[in-house]
């Protein structure tokens, strides 16, 4: 199901890496510097720009859930919402988006903080989303941690 135009690209950096980055304005570092031990960086590429978002996290257990859909519909949105509630994922979502590139290429994507204490299995998440009508495929992968260089 690889999509050559990803909805987003995410990576995790530790606080020191984030605060040491010259591209991040001092004002942003001042606001974000006392939050979390890690930062989830999400880059959303579009034709003429890239949007970047930073999410402070206490640990680096973040999964990217990418769901290929046959189409967006109220039934689908309701099904996804029910899975999020059923598995108590709604309170762990850091970022979510959905997009249709064409009538045959629709995606829902979410970055979810799944700490080991939550005891939520990746296979249970995949199975639950796979049962939602109009879901074609579900890919769940850990967000990589960027090491200081």
ABEGO torsion letter per residue (X at the ends): XBBABBABBBBBBBAAAAAABAABBAAAAAAAAABEABBBBBBBBBAABBBBBBBBBABABBBBBBBBBABBBAAAAAAAAAAAAAAGAAAABABBBBBBABAABBBBBBBBBBBAAAGBBAAAAAAAAAABBGBABBBBBBBBBBBBX
